[in-house]
Amino acid sequence: MAPSTLIVIFVFCFGLIIGSFLNVCILRIPERKSIVLPASACPKCGAPIRPYDNIPIVSYLLLGGECRACKAKISAMYPLVELLTALLFLACYLAFGLTLETLKWTVFAALMIVLVFTDFRERILPDVVNFTGFGLGLLLSLFTLPADGTARWIASRLLDFPPPAPALSLADALLGAAVGSGLLWLVAEAYFRLRKREGMGLGDVKMMLMAGAFLGVKRTLLTIMAGSLLGSILGLAFILVRRKDSTYELPFGTFLGMAALLVVFFGTPVVNWYQSILLAR
């Protein structure tokens, strides 16, 4: 096989393995349990899961979606998370190649998968994921080129000489985090003051603090817009289909996470298109 084919296979398989680990994080982090010990076991009967029954996707299919010991049904979430992680890792490689950008966006994708599923299942956006992701976003920004442009634009008006690329990239990350979390905090505070009840938790604010550190200002704003649109359309459809009350709590973090993943791959062309329209005017 050609080297490129081998890399594709490796990236996909590596994504499956990481996806299996993310399942552990999704289940244990909200319950404040260790993600290392004890070893995985059936949640129904407690039987330890053997290595040959823990092969991503393959074991689920061979077992027919059932526990080998007690025949209890295994949630389809497990293979879904594994496959989604593998596909996102592969998409990052195909979009960005063997670069540090790929490392950055695979880390981001893994964090978002955990947040999307924990918010959907438990209505929780764990601090440990958000704050760890925020730190990783700042760290990785030092090793990737500045792509947002906001920090460069500000520096060109305040300084005679542009700062080095790592400083600009870190500044873009900090600005993105501040704008994303600050905007959602203002919306949540305004809603609380107007309606006298919470409409958005601080978990969403912390989530956008983390996402902004990866995305920068422009793509963070696009994520919030796209997440709000997805929440309006999919949330309304869910309420109508399930006949939920209008006060039903929608997992806004899930929609934000879905939007953020879309923005990683399609956000830059949309931002460039919008900026070209503004320049044309």
BELPEDA-V831993 format. One record per backbone hydrogen bond with DSSP energy under -1.0 kcal/mol. CO is the residue of the C=O (numbers start at 1). NH is the residue of the N-H. E is the energy in kcal/mol with one decimal. If there is no record, write none. Layout:
BEGIN
co:CO nh:NH e:E
co:CO nh:NH e:E
END
This chain:
BEGIN
co:2 nh:6 e:-2.0
co:3 nh:7 e:-2.3
co:4 nh:8 e:-2.1
co:5 nh:9 e:-2.3
co:6 nh:10 e:-2.6
co:7 nh:11 e:-3.0
co:8 nh:12 e:-2.3
co:9 nh:13 e:-2.7
co:10 nh:14 e:-2.9
co:11 nh:15 e:-2.3
co:12 nh:16 e:-1.8
co:13 nh:17 e:-2.0
co:14 nh:18 e:-2.5
co:15 nh:19 e:-2.5
co:16 nh:20 e:-1.8
co:17 nh:21 e:-1.6
co:18 nh:22 e:-2.4
co:19 nh:23 e:-1.7
co:20 nh:24 e:-1.1
co:21 nh:25 e:-1.9
co:22 nh:26 e:-2.8
co:23 nh:27 e:-1.8
co:24 nh:28 e:-2.7
co:25 nh:29 e:-2.0
co:28 nh:33 e:-2.3
co:29 nh:32 e:-2.0
co:40 nh:49 e:-2.4
co:42 nh:46 e:-1.9
co:47 nh:42 e:-2.5
co:50 nh:53 e:-1.8
co:51 nh:54 e:-1.5
co:55 nh:59 e:-2.2
co:56 nh:58 e:-3.5
co:57 nh:61 e:-2.2
co:58 nh:62 e:-2.6
co:59 nh:63 e:-2.4
co:60 nh:65 e:-2.4
co:65 nh:74 e:-3.3
co:67 nh:71 e:-1.5
co:72 nh:67 e:-2.4
co:75 nh:78 e:-1.3
co:76 nh:80 e:-1.7
co:77 nh:81 e:-2.9
co:78 nh:82 e:-2.0
co:79 nh:83 e:-2.7
co:80 nh:84 e:-2.8
co:81 nh:85 e:-2.5
co:82 nh:86 e:-2.1
co:83 nh:87 e:-2.5
co:84 nh:88 e:-2.3
co:85 nh:89 e:-2.6
co:86 nh:90 e:-2.3
co:87 nh:91 e:-2.4
co:88 nh:92 e:-2.4
co:89 nh:93 e:-2.1
co:90 nh:94 e:-2.6
co:91 nh:95 e:-2.0
co:92 nh:96 e:-2.6
co:93 nh:97 e:-2.6
co:97 nh:99 e:-1.8
co:99 nh:103 e:-1.3
co:100 nh:104 e:-2.5
co:101 nh:105 e:-2.4
co:102 nh:106 e:-2.3
co:103 nh:107 e:-2.2
co:104 nh:108 e:-2.0
co:105 nh:109 e:-2.4
co:106 nh:110 e:-2.3
co:107 nh:111 e:-2.2
co:108 nh:112 e:-2.5
co:109 nh:113 e:-2.3
co:110 nh:114 e:-1.8
co:111 nh:115 e:-2.1
co:112 nh:116 e:-3.1
co:113 nh:117 e:-2.1
co:114 nh:118 e:-2.4
co:115 nh:119 e:-2.2
co:116 nh:120 e:-1.8
co:117 nh:121 e:-2.4
co:118 nh:122 e:-2.8
co:119 nh:123 e:-1.3
co:126 nh:130 e:-2.1
co:127 nh:131 e:-3.2
co:128 nh:132 e:-1.3
co:129 nh:133 e:-2.4
co:130 nh:134 e:-2.1
co:131 nh:135 e:-2.1
co:132 nh:136 e:-2.3
co:133 nh:137 e:-2.6
co:134 nh:138 e:-2.0
co:135 nh:139 e:-2.4
co:136 nh:140 e:-3.0
co:137 nh:141 e:-1.4
co:139 nh:142 e:-1.1
co:140 nh:143 e:-1.3
co:149 nh:153 e:-2.2
co:150 nh:154 e:-2.3
co:151 nh:155 e:-2.7
co:152 nh:156 e:-2.2
co:154 nh:158 e:-1.0
co:155 nh:159 e:-3.0
co:164 nh:168 e:-2.0
co:165 nh:169 e:-2.8
co:166 nh:170 e:-2.4
co:167 nh:171 e:-2.3
co:168 nh:172 e:-2.5
co:169 nh:173 e:-2.0
co:170 nh:174 e:-2.5
co:171 nh:175 e:-2.7
co:172 nh:176 e:-2.6
co:173 nh:177 e:-2.3
co:174 nh:178 e:-2.4
co:175 nh:179 e:-2.7
co:176 nh:180 e:-2.6
co:177 nh:181 e:-2.3
co:178 nh:182 e:-2.1
co:179 nh:183 e:-2.4
co:180 nh:184 e:-1.7
co:181 nh:185 e:-2.2
co:182 nh:186 e:-2.2
co:183 nh:187 e:-2.1
co:184 nh:188 e:-2.7
co:185 nh:189 e:-2.7
co:186 nh:190 e:-2.5
co:187 nh:191 e:-2.4
co:188 nh:192 e:-2.2
co:189 nh:193 e:-2.1
co:190 nh:194 e:-2.0
co:191 nh:195 e:-3.1
co:192 nh:196 e:-1.9
co:202 nh:206 e:-2.5
co:203 nh:207 e:-2.2
co:204 nh:208 e:-1.9
co:205 nh:209 e:-1.3
co:206 nh:210 e:-1.9
co:207 nh:211 e:-2.8
co:208 nh:212 e:-2.4
co:209 nh:213 e:-1.1
co:211 nh:215 e:-2.6
co:212 nh:216 e:-2.4
co:216 nh:220 e:-1.4
co:217 nh:221 e:-2.4
co:218 nh:222 e:-2.0
co:219 nh:223 e:-1.9
co:220 nh:224 e:-2.2
co:221 nh:225 e:-2.2
co:222 nh:226 e:-2.9
co:223 nh:227 e:-3.1
co:224 nh:228 e:-2.2
co:225 nh:229 e:-2.0
co:226 nh:230 e:-2.8
co:227 nh:231 e:-2.6
co:228 nh:232 e:-2.2
co:229 nh:233 e:-2.4
co:230 nh:234 e:-2.5
co:231 nh:235 e:-1.2
co:232 nh:236 e:-1.4
co:233 nh:237 e:-2.0
co:234 nh:238 e:-2.4
co:235 nh:239 e:-2.4
co:236 nh:240 e:-2.3
co:237 nh:241 e:-2.6
co:238 nh:242 e:-2.8
co:239 nh:244 e:-2.0
co:245 nh:248 e:-2.1
co:250 nh:252 e:-1.8
co:251 nh:254 e:-1.0
co:251 nh:255 e:-1.3
co:252 nh:256 e:-2.5
co:253 nh:257 e:-2.5
co:254 nh:258 e:-2.2
co:255 nh:259 e:-2.4
co:256 nh:260 e:-2.6
co:257 nh:261 e:-2.0
co:258 nh:262 e:-1.8
co:259 nh:263 e:-2.5
co:260 nh:264 e:-1.6
co:262 nh:266 e:-2.6
co:263 nh:267 e:-2.3
co:266 nh:270 e:-1.3
co:267 nh:271 e:-2.8
co:268 nh:272 e:-2.8
co:269 nh:273 e:-2.3
co:270 nh:274 e:-2.4
co:271 nh:275 e:-2.5
co:272 nh:276 e:-2.1
co:273 nh:277 e:-1.6
co:274 nh:278 e:-2.0
co:275 nh:279 e:-2.4
co:276 nh:280 e:-1.9
co:277 nh:281 e:-1.5
END
